[in-house]
Amino acid sequence: MNFRSTRGQSPDVGFSAALLQGLAPDGGLYVPGSWPDLSAVTPGALPVVGASLIGAFAAGDALGPQIPAITRDAFDFPAPVRVLPAAEPLRVLELFHGPTAAFKDFGARFLAASMARIPRTDKRPLRILVATSGDTGGAVAAAFHRRPGIEVVVLFPKGLVSPAQQQQLTCWGENITSLAVRGSFDDCQRLVKEAFLDPLLRTRVELSSANSINLGRLLPQAAYYAASSLAIRAETGQKASYIIPSGNLGNSVACVWARQVGFPIDRIVLAHNANRAVPDFLATGSFTPRPSIPTLANAMDVGHPSNMERLLSLLPDSAAVLGAGLSATSIDDASIRDRIRADHARFGVTWCPHTATAAETWARMSVAERSAHQWTLVATAHPAKFRETVEPLVGKVEIPENLRRLYELPSSFREIDPTLAALRSATGD
């Protein structure tokens, strides 16, 4: 299996090289050169189904035989599907039971376990650059902390993450450097891309990325859609449909890829906050990146989603996207608050602001549409990470032990301007 750049100006590479490079030399994102058929995979535990899915993409690569061991190491916490007592079928895929209580733990832990096993002949330090709008940086820092021979630089937008998220981004030290960028998430993401194309940086260190631009982040996320869709079909005899809180589109494209290789997935709805680039694209046919807008669902505050390139490489225009059973919504902050209150009263569940966009999307569907599919809401983060938003609406939120431990650690970070020169200076380059 080889991987090509979405921009078509770089040589194809194998699985390990795609993981190490993160971004293709031409600035594009790696996508499969061909698609395996995994429609015969049977239901099983997440590490087993994940090994079948990811192993097919790693076929022929030196890392391929180690994929089962990597998925066992990385997916050592549950991703349960919970049934809610609605009149229409409604499930929740809970992805917040990992070390940092967010879905990013799956991809970050897989990527760290993989990079630790990839043989490297390059004697330069391996530096992981990661831009985060909230949860990615904490998950990556936790996964790579104290990994020998690997440095991590986390860039987050100053003042635009929750206090709990900032603590998770900045409590590590040692091989983790945390930088508060005076700008937006889009500025952080731009800096990462500029660094990858900078000749000076690339001569001093070997750069890789742990954002969802990296193939090693996206494929593990496809694994939990594969495993849960098989379980839902085994239970109901029908394909699963998902409503996914969406920002940079990595989690959403992962679901699309799982369906592309044959897993039983029907409809996919992308639930966005007030950042409307994708919903407007599906409404107008024109994709127009724009500055990000701060919202309560801050991890989804993305005005120019990177993974749009991957989506359009598979489905090249809005008509193709809509024809493939994808749609998108935009949920404002007032509706997020109202949905957190309403579903706490109705179901006894507490959503984080991101998951609330998915729950509000389902609530706005007609009864006929809700009944016609086996809908699953994707719960992307634990509400305790957003106590400042959630507790005034529903009362005290219990903090899970994994988060409590992180909150007790000292915090350290530097502020920088959103320029490549400032990034070079902060990392000693």
BATI-710573 format. One record per residue (C-alpha): residue number from 1; x, y, z. Coordinates in steps of 0.02 Angstrom, whole numbers, padded with zeros to 5 digits. Layout:
BEGIN
@nr->NUM	east->X	north->Y	up->Z
...
***
This chain:
BEGIN
@nr->1	east->00000	north->00000	up->00000
@nr->2	east->00068	north->00170	up->-00052
@nr->3	east->00005	north->00343	up->-00010
@nr->4	east->-00003	north->00495	up->-00124
@nr->5	east->-00015	north->00680	up->-00089
@nr->6	east->-00181	north->00766	up->-00114
@nr->7	east->-00086	north->00896	up->-00217
@nr->8	east->-00004	north->00769	up->-00331
@nr->9	east->00169	north->00850	up->-00333
@nr->10	east->00263	north->00731	up->-00216
@nr->11	east->00320	north->00550	up->-00237
@nr->12	east->00211	north->00412	up->-00165
@nr->13	east->00272	north->00342	up->00002
@nr->14	east->00240	north->00191	up->00112
@nr->15	east->00147	north->00185	up->00277
@nr->16	east->00294	north->00220	up->00394
@nr->17	east->00359	north->00363	up->00287
@nr->18	east->00186	north->00443	up->00282
@nr->19	east->00177	north->00436	up->00472
@nr->20	east->00351	north->00508	up->00496
@nr->21	east->00330	north->00647	up->00367
@nr->22	east->00155	north->00696	up->00425
@nr->23	east->00134	north->00819	up->00282
@nr->24	east->00189	north->00784	up->00103
@nr->25	east->00334	north->00891	up->00036
@nr->26	east->00215	north->00985	up->-00079
@nr->27	east->00106	north->01036	up->00068
@nr->28	east->-00028	north->00907	up->00030
@nr->29	east->-00102	north->00773	up->00143
@nr->30	east->-00070	north->00588	up->00116
@nr->31	east->-00215	north->00482	up->00053
@nr->32	east->-00217	north->00298	up->00001
@nr->33	east->-00163	north->00257	up->-00176
@nr->34	east->-00297	north->00122	up->-00175
@nr->35	east->-00436	north->00066	up->-00058
@nr->36	east->-00439	north->-00107	up->00022
@nr->37	east->-00603	north->-00203	up->00036
@nr->38	east->-00637	north->-00240	up->00220
@nr->39	east->-00821	north->-00282	up->00204
@nr->40	east->-00788	north->-00459	up->00268
@nr->41	east->-00717	north->-00403	up->00437
@nr->42	east->-00822	north->-00474	up->00579
@nr->43	east->-00873	north->-00390	up->00743
@nr->44	east->-00744	north->-00390	up->00881
@nr->45	east->-00654	north->-00286	up->01011
@nr->46	east->-00585	north->-00118	up->00956
@nr->47	east->-00401	north->-00172	up->00956
@nr->48	east->-00443	north->-00322	up->00846
@nr->49	east->-00553	north->-00229	up->00722
@nr->50	east->-00428	north->-00085	up->00723
@nr->51	east->-00286	north->-00204	up->00680
@nr->52	east->-00385	north->-00271	up->00532
@nr->53	east->-00422	north->-00097	up->00467
@nr->54	east->-00253	north->-00014	up->00495
@nr->55	east->-00159	north->-00172	up->00450
@nr->56	east->-00235	north->-00166	up->00275
@nr->57	east->-00164	north->00009	up->00250
@nr->58	east->00006	north->-00045	up->00320
@nr->59	east->00017	north->-00197	up->00207
@nr->60	east->00193	north->-00220	up->00139
@nr->61	east->00268	north->-00094	up->00262
@nr->62	east->00397	north->-00140	up->00393
@nr->63	east->00274	north->-00083	up->00527
@nr->64	east->00135	north->-00195	up->00460
@nr->65	east->00172	north->-00350	up->00566
@nr->66	east->00174	north->-00244	up->00724
@nr->67	east->00003	north->-00164	up->00699
@nr->68	east->-00090	north->-00289	up->00813
@nr->69	east->00032	north->-00253	up->00954
@nr->70	east->00018	north->-00066	up->00924
@nr->71	east->-00173	north->-00066	up->00929
@nr->72	east->-00169	north->-00169	up->01090
@nr->73	east->-00053	north->-00040	up->01168
@nr->74	east->-00144	north->00112	up->01102
@nr->75	east->-00326	north->00059	up->01126
@nr->76	east->-00314	north->00002	up->01307
@nr->77	east->-00469	north->00097	up->01362
@nr->78	east->-00652	north->00074	up->01311
@nr->79	east->-00756	north->00160	up->01177
@nr->80	east->-00930	north->00104	up->01233
@nr->81	east->-01091	north->00129	up->01136
@nr->82	east->-01229	north->00184	up->01254
@nr->83	east->-01415	north->00174	up->01211
@nr->84	east->-01519	north->00324	up->01264
@nr->85	east->-01704	north->00302	up->01307
@nr->86	east->-01774	north->00399	up->01158
@nr->87	east->-01932	north->00345	up->01065
@nr->88	east->-01827	north->00337	up->00907
@nr->89	east->-01664	north->00236	up->00901
@nr->90	east->-01524	north->00339	up->00978
@nr->91	east->-01351	north->00288	up->01035
@nr->92	east->-01197	north->00377	up->01097
@nr->93	east->-01020	north->00325	up->01052
@nr->94	east->-00919	north->00381	up->01204
@nr->95	east->-00741	north->00426	up->01154
@nr->96	east->-00687	north->00514	up->01314
@nr->97	east->-00624	north->00370	up->01422
@nr->98	east->-00439	north->00389	up->01377
@nr->99	east->-00299	north->00475	up->01474
@nr->100	east->-00350	north->00653	up->01428
@nr->101	east->-00538	north->00623	up->01414
@nr->102	east->-00556	north->00663	up->01229
@nr->103	east->-00567	north->00565	up->01066
@nr->104	east->-00394	north->00628	up->01017
@nr->105	east->-00318	north->00498	up->01136
@nr->106	east->-00350	north->00358	up->01010
@nr->107	east->-00250	north->00435	up->00870
@nr->108	east->-00115	north->00512	up->00979
@nr->109	east->-00077	north->00349	up->01070
@nr->110	east->-00074	north->00251	up->00907
@nr->111	east->00043	north->00376	up->00827
@nr->112	east->00161	north->00378	up->00977
@nr->113	east->00165	north->00187	up->00987
@nr->114	east->00199	north->00178	up->00800
@nr->115	east->00338	north->00309	up->00796
@nr->116	east->00424	north->00223	up->00940
@nr->117	east->00434	north->00065	up->00833
@nr->118	east->00480	north->00139	up->00663
@nr->119	east->00666	north->00110	up->00627
@nr->120	east->00752	north->00277	up->00592
@nr->121	east->00918	north->00303	up->00505
@nr->122	east->00905	north->00492	up->00518
@nr->123	east->01017	north->00553	up->00660
@nr->124	east->00928	north->00721	up->00679
@nr->125	east->00806	north->00742	up->00824
@nr->126	east->00627	north->00696	up->00781
@nr->127	east->00515	north->00844	up->00820
@nr->128	east->00326	north->00829	up->00823
@nr->129	east->00237	north->00993	up->00785
@nr->130	east->00054	north->01000	up->00836
@nr->131	east->-00070	north->01142	up->00821
@nr->132	east->-00219	north->01125	up->00938
@nr->133	east->-00385	north->01210	up->00961
@nr->134	east->-00406	north->01124	up->01129
@nr->135	east->-00394	north->00936	up->01146
@nr->136	east->-00266	north->00876	up->01019
@nr->137	east->-00115	north->00952	up->01106
@nr->138	east->-00154	north->00875	up->01274
@nr->139	east->-00181	north->00703	up->01199
@nr->140	east->-00020	north->00713	up->01097
@nr->141	east->00081	north->00777	up->01246
@nr->142	east->00017	north->00635	up->01355
@nr->143	east->00053	north->00504	up->01221
@nr->144	east->00230	north->00564	up->01182
@nr->145	east->00285	north->00620	up->01356
@nr->146	east->00456	north->00546	up->01398
@nr->147	east->00466	north->00451	up->01233
@nr->148	east->00654	north->00440	up->01202
@nr->149	east->00722	north->00534	up->01052
@nr->150	east->00560	north->00628	up->01016
@nr->151	east->00525	north->00813	up->01049
@nr->152	east->00348	north->00885	up->01044
@nr->153	east->00303	north->01067	up->01015
@nr->154	east->00121	north->01110	up->01052
@nr->155	east->00049	north->01272	up->00981
@nr->156	east->-00117	north->01334	up->01050
@nr->157	east->-00211	north->01499	up->01029
@nr->158	east->-00186	north->01611	up->01180
@nr->159	east->-00348	north->01638	up->01278
@nr->160	east->-00452	north->01530	up->01161
@nr->161	east->-00446	north->01363	up->01252
@nr->162	east->-00534	north->01321	up->01415
@nr->163	east->-00434	north->01330	up->01577
@nr->164	east->-00444	north->01141	up->01593
@nr->165	east->-00381	north->01118	up->01415
@nr->166	east->-00238	north->01241	up->01442
@nr->167	east->-00184	north->01144	up->01596
@nr->168	east->-00177	north->00984	up->01495
@nr->169	east->-00075	north->01072	up->01360
@nr->170	east->00054	north->01146	up->01478
@nr->171	east->00081	north->01026	up->01624
@nr->172	east->00212	north->00909	up->01548
@nr->173	east->00385	north->00985	up->01531
@nr->174	east->00538	north->00879	up->01486
@nr->175	east->00520	north->00835	up->01301
@nr->176	east->00358	north->00936	up->01281
@nr->177	east->00365	north->01123	up->01238
@nr->178	east->00202	north->01220	up->01249
@nr->179	east->00180	north->01385	up->01154
@nr->180	east->00032	north->01504	up->01172
@nr->181	east->00014	north->01590	up->01003
@nr->182	east->-00055	north->01767	up->01000
@nr->183	east->-00186	north->01726	up->00870
@nr->184	east->-00314	north->01596	up->00819
@nr->185	east->-00307	north->01409	up->00791
@nr->186	east->-00292	north->01445	up->00606
@nr->187	east->-00133	north->01543	up->00643
@nr->188	east->-00065	north->01393	up->00741
@nr->189	east->-00107	north->01276	up->00598
@nr->190	east->-00027	north->01394	up->00471
@nr->191	east->00134	north->01400	up->00573
@nr->192	east->00145	north->01211	up->00573
@nr->193	east->00124	north->01205	up->00384
@nr->194	east->00252	north->01345	up->00360
@nr->195	east->00376	north->01253	up->00471
@nr->196	east->00360	north->01096	up->00366
@nr->197	east->00405	north->01196	up->00210
@nr->198	east->00548	north->01293	up->00293
@nr->199	east->00720	north->01236	up->00229
@nr->200	east->00812	north->01297	up->00384
@nr->201	east->00705	north->01199	up->00507
@nr->202	east->00707	north->01043	up->00400
@nr->203	east->00898	north->01040	up->00398
@nr->204	east->00910	north->01049	up->00588
@nr->205	east->00774	north->00925	up->00641
@nr->206	east->00665	north->00790	up->00564
@nr->207	east->00490	north->00862	up->00572
@nr->208	east->00328	north->00767	up->00590
@nr->209	east->00151	north->00813	up->00640
@nr->210	east->00026	north->00739	up->00760
@nr->211	east->-00124	north->00839	up->00698
@nr->212	east->-00258	north->00749	up->00600
@nr->213	east->-00159	north->00797	up->00445
@nr->214	east->-00053	north->00646	up->00494
@nr->215	east->-00115	north->00481	up->00427
@nr->216	east->-00069	north->00400	up->00592
@nr->217	east->-00199	north->00506	up->00681
@nr->218	east->-00340	north->00480	up->00558
@nr->219	east->-00336	north->00291	up->00533
@nr->220	east->-00353	north->00250	up->00720
@nr->221	east->-00507	north->00361	up->00723
@nr->222	east->-00579	north->00260	up->00579
@nr->223	east->-00556	north->00107	up->00689
@nr->224	east->-00689	north->00154	up->00817
@nr->225	east->-00814	north->00189	up->00678
@nr->226	east->-00774	north->00019	up->00604
@nr->227	east->-00794	north->-00073	up->00770
@nr->228	east->-00952	north->00018	up->00826
@nr->229	east->-01037	north->00002	up->00656
@nr->230	east->-01007	north->-00186	up->00656
@nr->231	east->-01080	north->-00200	up->00831
@nr->232	east->-01233	north->-00096	up->00785
@nr->233	east->-01267	north->-00199	up->00629
@nr->234	east->-01248	north->-00360	up->00729
@nr->235	east->-01376	north->-00294	up->00854
@nr->236	east->-01503	north->-00215	up->00735
@nr->237	east->-01471	north->-00288	up->00562
@nr->238	east->-01450	north->-00110	up->00496
@nr->239	east->-01306	north->00004	up->00453
@nr->240	east->-01251	north->00136	up->00579
@nr->241	east->-01272	north->00323	up->00548
@nr->242	east->-01166	north->00450	up->00640
@nr->243	east->-01181	north->00632	up->00693
@nr->244	east->-01004	north->00695	up->00720
@nr->245	east->-00949	north->00858	up->00803
@nr->246	east->-00835	north->00930	up->00668
@nr->247	east->-00699	north->01061	up->00658
@nr->248	east->-00539	north->01016	up->00566
@nr->249	east->-00633	north->00867	up->00488
@nr->250	east->-00510	north->00732	up->00540
@nr->251	east->-00639	north->00636	up->00643
@nr->252	east->-00768	north->00657	up->00505
@nr->253	east->-00654	north->00601	up->00363
@nr->254	east->-00605	north->00451	up->00470
@nr->255	east->-00787	north->00397	up->00469
@nr->256	east->-00797	north->00425	up->00281
@nr->257	east->-00643	north->00317	up->00255
@nr->258	east->-00714	north->00178	up->00365
@nr->259	east->-00867	north->00175	up->00255
@nr->260	east->-00761	north->00184	up->00097
@nr->261	east->-00672	north->00020	up->00140
@nr->262	east->-00834	north->-00073	up->00172
@nr->263	east->-00891	north->-00051	up->00351
@nr->264	east->-01080	north->-00042	up->00375
@nr->265	east->-01104	north->00147	up->00386
@nr->266	east->-01251	north->00238	up->00308
@nr->267	east->-01278	north->00425	up->00339
@nr->268	east->-01145	north->00542	up->00407
@nr->269	east->-01192	north->00714	up->00474
@nr->270	east->-01057	north->00841	up->00517
@nr->271	east->-01112	north->00950	up->00663
@nr->272	east->-01018	north->01115	up->00661
@nr->273	east->-01026	north->01264	up->00777
@nr->274	east->-01040	north->01443	up->00710
@nr->275	east->-00889	north->01414	up->00598
@nr->276	east->-00986	north->01379	up->00439
@nr->277	east->-00858	north->01346	up->00302
@nr->278	east->-00914	north->01166	up->00275
@nr->279	east->-01104	north->01190	up->00295
@nr->280	east->-01095	north->01338	up->00175
@nr->281	east->-00994	north->01234	up->00051
@nr->282	east->-01131	north->01102	up->00048
@nr->283	east->-01264	north->01237	up->00031
@nr->284	east->-01180	north->01340	up->-00106
@nr->285	east->-01053	north->01226	up->-00190
@nr->286	east->-00913	north->01350	up->-00152
@nr->287	east->-00782	north->01317	up->-00019
@nr->288	east->-00724	north->01481	up->00056
@nr->289	east->-00601	north->01474	up->00202
@nr->290	east->-00625	north->01615	up->00326
@nr->291	east->-00559	north->01673	up->00495
@nr->292	east->-00615	north->01563	up->00638
@nr->293	east->-00750	north->01624	up->00759
@nr->294	east->-00729	north->01590	up->00947
@nr->295	east->-00872	north->01483	up->01016
@nr->296	east->-00915	north->01377	up->01168
@nr->297	east->-00863	north->01223	up->01067
@nr->298	east->-00688	north->01292	up->01050
@nr->299	east->-00600	north->01135	up->00989
@nr->300	east->-00706	north->01153	up->00830
@nr->301	east->-00664	north->01337	up->00801
@nr->302	east->-00587	north->01307	up->00629
@nr->303	east->-00615	north->01422	up->00481
@nr->304	east->-00504	north->01327	up->00359
@nr->305	east->-00512	north->01140	up->00398
@nr->306	east->-00356	north->01049	up->00337
@nr->307	east->-00444	north->00885	up->00304
@nr->308	east->-00556	north->00966	up->00175
@nr->309	east->-00417	north->00918	up->00054
@nr->310	east->-00440	north->00735	up->00097
@nr->311	east->-00628	north->00744	up->00084
@nr->312	east->-00620	north->00828	up->-00087
@nr->313	east->-00490	north->00705	up->-00150
@nr->314	east->-00621	north->00569	up->-00127
@nr->315	east->-00779	north->00670	up->-00161
@nr->316	east->-00723	north->00813	up->-00274
@nr->317	east->-00870	north->00934	up->-00258
@nr->318	east->-01022	north->00973	up->-00151
@nr->319	east->-01138	north->00871	up->-00262
@nr->320	east->-01028	north->00717	up->-00237
@nr->321	east->-01021	north->00746	up->-00049
@nr->322	east->-01209	north->00763	up->-00035
@nr->323	east->-01236	north->00616	up->-00152
@nr->324	east->-01128	north->00510	up->-00037
@nr->325	east->-01249	north->00537	up->00107
@nr->326	east->-01152	north->00674	up->00196
@nr->327	east->-01233	north->00831	up->00262
@nr->328	east->-01185	north->00968	up->00384
@nr->329	east->-01265	north->01080	up->00514
@nr->330	east->-01211	north->01238	up->00606
@nr->331	east->-01259	north->01258	up->00790
@nr->332	east->-01243	north->01424	up->00882
@nr->333	east->-01191	north->01450	up->01062
@nr->334	east->-01366	north->01482	up->01127
@nr->335	east->-01425	north->01317	up->01054
@nr->336	east->-01276	north->01228	up->01131
@nr->337	east->-01323	north->01292	up->01303
@nr->338	east->-01506	north->01248	up->01279
@nr->339	east->-01463	north->01072	up->01222
@nr->340	east->-01349	north->01039	up->01370
@nr->341	east->-01491	north->01091	up->01487
@nr->342	east->-01628	north->00996	up->01394
@nr->343	east->-01537	north->00829	up->01377
@nr->344	east->-01476	north->00834	up->01556
@nr->345	east->-01660	north->00846	up->01607
@nr->346	east->-01724	north->00721	up->01478
@nr->347	east->-01589	north->00586	up->01475
@nr->348	east->-01490	north->00620	up->01633
@nr->349	east->-01332	north->00644	up->01528
@nr->350	east->-01212	north->00790	up->01527
@nr->351	east->-01137	north->00841	up->01361
@nr->352	east->-00979	north->00939	up->01329
@nr->353	east->-01014	north->01088	up->01214
@nr->354	east->-00948	north->00992	up->01062
@nr->355	east->-01056	north->00839	up->01089
@nr->356	east->-01203	north->00957	up->01114
@nr->357	east->-01188	north->01011	up->00932
@nr->358	east->-01220	north->00831	up->00881
@nr->359	east->-01364	north->00812	up->01005
@nr->360	east->-01444	north->00973	up->00943
@nr->361	east->-01426	north->00914	up->00763
@nr->362	east->-01520	north->00754	up->00805
@nr->363	east->-01654	north->00851	up->00900
@nr->364	east->-01687	north->00960	up->00747
@nr->365	east->-01720	north->00810	up->00635
@nr->366	east->-01898	north->00760	up->00596
@nr->367	east->-01968	north->00610	up->00687
@nr->368	east->-01972	north->00517	up->00521
@nr->369	east->-01787	north->00551	up->00489
@nr->370	east->-01738	north->00502	up->00665
@nr->371	east->-01836	north->00339	up->00650
@nr->372	east->-01770	north->00295	up->00477
@nr->373	east->-01589	north->00268	up->00532
@nr->374	east->-01488	north->00195	up->00675
@nr->375	east->-01419	north->00361	up->00735
@nr->376	east->-01265	north->00372	up->00846
@nr->377	east->-01207	north->00534	up->00924
@nr->378	east->-01017	north->00545	up->00938
@nr->379	east->-00970	north->00607	up->01113
@nr->380	east->-00797	north->00680	up->01087
@nr->381	east->-00746	north->00746	up->01259
@nr->382	east->-00790	north->00731	up->01443
@nr->383	east->-00894	north->00879	up->01507
@nr->384	east->-00774	north->00903	up->01653
@nr->385	east->-00653	north->00982	up->01529
@nr->386	east->-00779	north->01123	up->01507
@nr->387	east->-00842	north->01152	up->01683
@nr->388	east->-00846	north->01342	up->01659
@nr->389	east->-00979	north->01318	up->01525
@nr->390	east->-01070	north->01163	up->01585
@nr->391	east->-01088	north->01185	up->01774
@nr->392	east->-01189	north->01347	up->01767
@nr->393	east->-01314	north->01250	up->01659
@nr->394	east->-01331	north->01083	up->01749
@nr->395	east->-01238	north->01095	up->01914
@nr->396	east->-01077	north->01015	up->01973
@nr->397	east->-00987	north->00898	up->01853
@nr->398	east->-00884	north->00757	up->01928
@nr->399	east->-00702	north->00761	up->01875
@nr->400	east->-00636	north->00590	up->01823
@nr->401	east->-00476	north->00532	up->01906
@nr->402	east->-00371	north->00541	up->01748
@nr->403	east->-00407	north->00727	up->01732
@nr->404	east->-00389	north->00761	up->01918
@nr->405	east->-00209	north->00697	up->01914
@nr->406	east->-00165	north->00815	up->01771
@nr->407	east->-00243	north->00965	up->01856
@nr->408	east->-00124	north->00944	up->02003
@nr->409	east->00034	north->00961	up->01898
@nr->410	east->00128	north->01127	up->01877
@nr->411	east->00099	north->01223	up->01714
@nr->412	east->00230	north->01303	up->01602
@nr->413	east->00220	north->01386	up->01430
@nr->414	east->00287	north->01530	up->01326
@nr->415	east->00191	north->01659	up->01225
@nr->416	east->00242	north->01693	up->01045
@nr->417	east->00184	north->01799	up->00899
@nr->418	east->00104	north->01703	up->00754
@nr->419	east->00262	north->01707	up->00646
@nr->420	east->00385	north->01576	up->00588
@nr->421	east->00528	north->01680	up->00657
@nr->422	east->00447	north->01677	up->00831
@nr->423	east->00423	north->01489	up->00820
@nr->424	east->00605	north->01464	up->00770
@nr->425	east->00663	north->01572	up->00916
@nr->426	east->00553	north->01481	up->01043
@nr->427	east->00622	north->01311	up->00989
@nr->428	east->00804	north->01366	up->00983
@nr->429	east->00816	north->01362	up->00794
***
